[in-house]
Amino acid sequence: MTFNAIKLATILLTLTVGVAAALFLDRPKDSVKTAQPRLAETNITKPAVAVPTASPNHEAVFGEGKLRIVLKHVERKSERLRYAINVTYPQIAGSDNLYILRLNQYIQRLVTDQYQWPLHPSKADLKYYREKWSDVFNSVDIDYDIRAANDSLLSIYFEGYSYGIGAAHSVQYSFSLNYDLTVRKELKLPDLFDHRSKYLEFISHYCITELSKKPEGLSEDAIKPKADNFASWNITREGISFNFDACKVFGCASGKQVVVIPFNALRPLLNRRWQNVLQRTMATMVDDI
């Protein structure tokens, strides 16, 4: 190769490297950063609403395979009236029988009643909201979980979180529906037990014993043998689940509590009909959480 050819090749190589370097250095310096998603700004005026961590069981087929539970959802929000509603509730499909229609209406009303309070604020309330809490909404969030569904009974757990403007945090609460599909009526806790048994005393003692195993200080007044203390309950595969809302038996930071009393422990207290019903239907129940 001649001297001139070598010189020309050297010049061309130098130019190529220079152009490549210039192009590299001329890239936007924040190209990697701009490819990352931006974090949304968080409004910390309103305390975060706690939500259940377990995935609820929304669907079930029961009633000899003829009935099924379907999900209904209500979402309402008003900037002017300052409320936000997010509610999920069950309805039974597969039959136009009058008792099913009435049960669906009852479930819908049971849930609807829970979110009426924020819908009609007074003028004084709205003025207070505008002046003191400009970016906060009253809110109600409700979901449900099917605890049992078979040919004899339906047991549904409802959990709600309610927040009122100005409060320090949302309030967790629960309610339940236990329905006897055989006699077509809602079950109350006394319906399961022999009227001569001291079932409330037994339930109270069992719950106190179980909850006392935890290190938190227990409020035994909330578990005394009174019907109101055990209003939220469900029939599950393992037994009867008693639901204690956050702040009821321990400090609020401990959250909700559940005590399941096995059927074997309750059997001597049950009336004869429910001894037979639960023995016959346990194997077909939907698993609880």
Protein Blocks (a to p, Z undefined) as FASTA:
>chain_A
ZZklmmmmmmmmmmmmmmmmmmmmmpcfklmmmmpccdddddfkbccddddfbdcdfbdc
eeholaccdddddddddfklopacdddddddehiacfklmmmmmmmmmmmmmmmmmmmmc
cfklmmmmmmmmmmbccddddddddfbdcfkbccdddddddddehiabdcdddddddddf
klopaddfklmpcfkbcfklmmmmmmmmmmmmpmbdcdfklmcccfklmmpccddfklcc
ddddehklmcfklopadddddfklmmmmpcfklmmmmmmmmmmpccdZZ
